[in-house]
Amino acid sequence: MTTPHGQVETPAFMPVGTQGAVKGLTHRDLESVGAEILLSNTYHLYLRPGDDLIARRGGLHRFIGWMKPILTDSGGYQVFSLAARRTVDEQGARFRSHLDGSAHLLTPEKATDIQAQLGSDIAMVLDECLAHPETADGRALVRASMERTLRWARRARDRFLAIRDGVVPEVVVTNPGQAQFGIVQGSLYPDLREESARETVQMGFEAYAIGGLSVGEPPDVMYEMVARTTPWLPADRPRYLMGTGTPHDLVESVARGIDLFDCVLPTRNARNGQLFTTEGKLNIRNACFAEDDRPPDPACGCYTCRTCSRAYLRHLAVANEITAATLNTLHNLNFYLDTMRRIRDAISLGRFEGFRVAFHQSLSRQPPDS
Amino acid sequence: MTTPHGQVETPAFMPVGTQGAVKGLTHRDLESVGAEILLSNTYHLYLRPGDDLIARRGGLHRFIGWMKPILTDSGGYQVFSLAARRTVDEQGARFRSHLDGSAHLLTPEKATDIQAQLGSDIAMVLDECLAHPETADGRALVRASMERTLRWARRARDRFLAIRDGVVPEVVVTNPGQAQFGIVQGSLYPDLREESARETVQMGFEAYAIGGLSVGEPPDVMYEMVARTTPWLPADRPRYLMGTGTPHDLVESVARGIDLFDCVLPTRNARNGQLFTTEGKLNIRNACFAEDDRPPDPACGCYTCRTCSRAYLRHLAVANEITAATLNTLHNLNFYLDTMRRIRDAISLGRFEGFRVAFHQSLSRQPPDS
């Protein structure tokens, strides 16, 4: 995948740097584990420090000092999960800031404008995010929401093209080569997914994402929905599965045609002391690691595994040392990025199926503590 | 200064890694700013994870993966400042753990044993720490405490030599080349300082520290006490001023014969957003930095100053990002260690007095915000 800030080998995993930093890591830490692209959150940056301020700094890349590719979400997901007193109508989403209670209106146009000012390499359209529909009238709700997302996508694309054409002077464009991805919705209804995909592709975005999964449904259901959606998305453009997932999810979704992932799992769980390894998960705070001199993952070559024992990491985690977050996050991100490297290698060698089987067998050897 | 884990250029500043890590930094971060020796806290490590556990891991160096020199304090200072329900008698200090309320007795022998098991390169004797004496009967109190510290030092030295002679089998020695420093007390009474120094030197420690300063007295009073104490300490051994201090303190204390320093100021203040620079202090959370594209210190070559603007650091600090602690700590430690490098250069060029004047003039150019 080529962006104004360089190339990204796909399939790729994007570490999440919500407010312009991956929690606990410096950018050089991030580069040391081989991250090629960073995801940042429009909702958070819009509220603080503000997209106007970032545009005056020359855009997000220059503001945060990360000169490799950046993808920004639309802000919609955080509005639906974090903001207070949220109401949605055809115009957009009204909400109150979780920081200071101030009132805001996020429209498809506004989400496009903010991301143009941030100057990410990839901007996402604003979509409506539904929770996993449990109710009997789910289908009608999902159809209505999916259709609204299509109308919002049209508006977002029109705004994006107008900005690109230079006819929106109030928006400061900090990255003229920005791409915009459409998002397929439709929850767990394959026919609605198909309809959403066909209509979205019709609008001619640079590439496409699958939204509204990883929201509580069983993994197999998610895999099935991915498999029923990717055939409708152009094979020559990256396909991005938003907000996913576990190591298992990555491999299974690549098998179904996905090229891009993001997820807070490796970073958030690291801060809670959960380490992903080639032999399953370790909860490093467990007493069984108090005198364990082995590295977290003997098969891993990251800084943490090269220099720290489980006993030391357990001590730091139990003592609530900030450094524990750094070391654990470094390892988990390296594990995720290494998984993607192994996937790419397997694909290029024509051995993906063999890799897939071996990977799941390896992960299923859960250590006794987990 | 030569230790079993390598040499340390003096005068030197020791970053504080209380629980076996400098808060927010990895060891490679620490090496990147040129740290040559780490200070770690006996009180914290004794309570958690315990010196027995660390001894079973092969000692503190191997446990934490830091193979350069380590100095451990005696634990006394933390017992006097952190522990609950503390009572002191001739035997030692009884206290309750601040973690779980468990009862402990720290004697001069016990402090020596713990440090032998930790295997630091430099162990400190247990001393009695008095607060800055404000009362009229201060002198009698100080004399009694100073004399007790001398008796404790004798016991600590005897224990240290017994351990070195291999006649204390219950103590696992993880660093046979460990040195032990005595500590001069006497508060703000020059004659008591002199008496304490003479008696302590008489005991024949590998080197000597000055304790009981930087506890609230004005800087000039501290400098005067340092000046009245160092003449009684051997010139061919490092002289260590414990728990000090500001950049100004470092330069003025070197001028009075000090070779070793430790202080939480650069690391603790970094986590609160205060940055030390060649032009004074910056409180990076201040609104005036919101759109300041300059590095924290244009004269600094650290990673933070090479890659981050004040605007970005302000954003991270205001957003309470963990990464702010890392970036600010990196800079502050680099500033302290760079100050020591400049002091050493000036001394070796025979230009220390000129450096001293220029340094204070530079620091006194306080930016308007601080």
Contacts between the chains, C-beta under 8 A, distances in Angstrom:
chain1	res1	chain2	res2	distance
A	19	B	315	7.3
A	19	B	316	7.4
A	19	B	319	4.7
A	19	B	321	5.9
A	20	B	312	7.2
A	20	B	315	6.7
A	20	B	316	7.3
A	21	B	316	5.9
A	21	B	321	5.2
A	21	B	323	4.1
A	21	B	324	8.0
A	22	B	323	7.3
A	23	B	321	6.4
A	23	B	322	5.2
A	23	B	323	6.7
A	24	B	322	4.5
A	24	B	323	6.3
A	24	B	326	7.2
A	25	B	323	6.3
A	25	B	326	7.9
A	26	B	303	7.0
A	26	B	323	6.3
A	26	B	326	5.9
A	26	B	327	6.4
A	26	B	330	7.9
A	27	B	307	6.7
A	28	B	303	6.6
A	28	B	307	7.8
A	44	B	319	7.8
A	48	B	315	7.3
A	48	B	318	7.0
A	48	B	319	6.1
A	49	B	290	6.6
A	49	B	311	7.6
A	49	B	315	4.7
A	49	B	318	7.7
A	53	B	290	6.7
A	53	B	291	6.3
A	53	B	311	7.6
A	56	B	291	6.4
A	57	B	291	7.2
A	57	B	293	6.5
A	57	B	309	7.4
A	57	B	311	6.1
A	63	B	309	7.4
A	63	B	311	6.8
A	63	B	312	5.8
A	63	B	315	7.8
A	64	B	312	5.7
A	65	B	307	4.6
A	65	B	308	5.8
A	65	B	309	7.5
A	65	B	312	6.5
A	290	B	49	6.7
A	290	B	53	6.7
A	291	B	53	6.4
A	291	B	56	6.4
A	291	B	57	7.2
A	293	B	57	6.5
A	303	B	26	7.0
A	303	B	28	6.6
A	307	B	27	6.7
A	307	B	28	7.8
A	307	B	65	4.6
A	308	B	65	5.8
A	309	B	57	7.4
A	309	B	63	7.4
A	309	B	65	7.5
A	311	B	49	7.6
A	311	B	53	7.6
A	311	B	57	6.1
A	311	B	63	6.8
A	312	B	20	7.1
A	312	B	63	5.8
A	312	B	64	5.7
A	312	B	65	6.5
A	315	B	19	7.3
A	315	B	20	6.7
A	315	B	48	7.3
A	315	B	49	4.8
A	315	B	63	7.8
A	316	B	19	7.3
A	316	B	20	7.3
A	316	B	21	5.9
A	318	B	48	7.0
A	318	B	49	7.7
A	319	B	19	4.7
A	319	B	44	7.8
A	319	B	48	6.1
A	321	B	19	5.9
A	321	B	21	5.2
A	321	B	23	6.4
A	322	B	23	5.2
A	322	B	24	4.5
A	322	B	322	5.9
A	322	B	325	5.7
A	322	B	326	7.6
A	323	B	21	4.1
A	323	B	22	7.3
A	323	B	23	6.7
A	323	B	24	6.3
A	323	B	25	6.4
A	323	B	26	6.3
A	324	B	21	8.0
A	325	B	322	5.7
A	326	B	24	7.2
A	326	B	25	7.8
A	326	B	26	5.9
A	326	B	322	7.6
A	326	B	326	6.7
A	327	B	26	6.4
A	330	B	26	7.9
